[in-house]
């Protein structure tokens, strides 16, 4: 989809953290299939955790179903299904992403976007993502309130290629708005590109489901709905990873 200067574009992604929860999945799958506001919602799916003995067959069935309605993404919980952010930095975090990606590819799936659990991304993880050919959406235009001072994270509000110390480059498509932030933004001027995210667990609330439908309907009228693939094909400035990273 070619982009014309002066227009505004928006993408939407869902952090699918309970892909094996029947209620969560039913609500998300139904929403994704309807393309609310004209959006092809990216399913950022958390792979099954072998230690938790999660059902790999059912997970694959649902991931393949999601690809019929939008791009597929890879969302890593670094510790366990219920613990998204790693306890500490270390090579094990990058190795977990590499291991999950290998499993996904062996199953015939080809995610195009990544988001680290708890908004965690260090340069070793970024190098693995660049090697895999992923784009990343872990950077945020806002500081998540629950993160302690000095927490490892990326701060970025516009698309950029991030240059890494090993010479690789990673395309960053930052997450710019939560559902609540997007709702408030609709009352004022919008940026050129928005990336709105929500969680599958948000859909368990009737109030939040209604809010999501309303926000996407208005956003789809005020912006041109697009997806990760279209944004990834556009030129973007080059930034050093160290310029946008904070933390240890």
HELIX and SHEET records of a PDB file:
HELIX    1   1 UNK A   22  UNK A   34  1                                  13    
HELIX    2   2 UNK A   36  UNK A   38  5                                   3    
HELIX    3   3 UNK A   50  UNK A   52  5                                   3    
HELIX    4   4 UNK A   56  UNK A   66  1                                  11    
HELIX    5   5 UNK A   91  UNK A  106  1                                  16    
HELIX    6   6 UNK A  117  UNK A  119  5                                   3    
HELIX    7   7 UNK A  123  UNK A  132  1                                  10    
HELIX    8   8 UNK A  179  UNK A  185  1                                   7    
HELIX    9   9 UNK A  200  UNK A  204  5                                   5    
HELIX   10  10 UNK A  206  UNK A  222  1                                  17    
HELIX   11  11 UNK A  228  UNK A  232  1                                   5    
HELIX   12  12 UNK A  241  UNK A  244  1                                   4    
SHEET    1   A 9 UNK A 193  UNK A 199  0                                        
SHEET    2   A 9 UNK A   9  UNK A  16  1                                        
SHEET    3   A 9 UNK A  42  UNK A  45  1                                        
SHEET    4   A 9 UNK A  72  UNK A  76  1                                        
SHEET    5   A 9 UNK A 113  UNK A 116  1                                        
SHEET    6   A 9 UNK A 135  UNK A 136  1                                        
SHEET    7   A 9 UNK A 169  UNK A 172  1                                        
SHEET    8   A 9 UNK A 160  UNK A 163 -1                                        
SHEET    9   A 9 UNK A 237  UNK A 240  1                                        
SHEET    1   B 3 UNK A 193  UNK A 199  0                                        
SHEET    2   B 3 UNK A   9  UNK A  16  1                                        
SHEET    3   B 3 UNK A 224  UNK A 225  1                                        
SHEET    1   C 2 UNK A 153  UNK A 154  0                                        
SHEET    2   C 2 UNK A 245  UNK A 246 -1                                        
END                                                                             
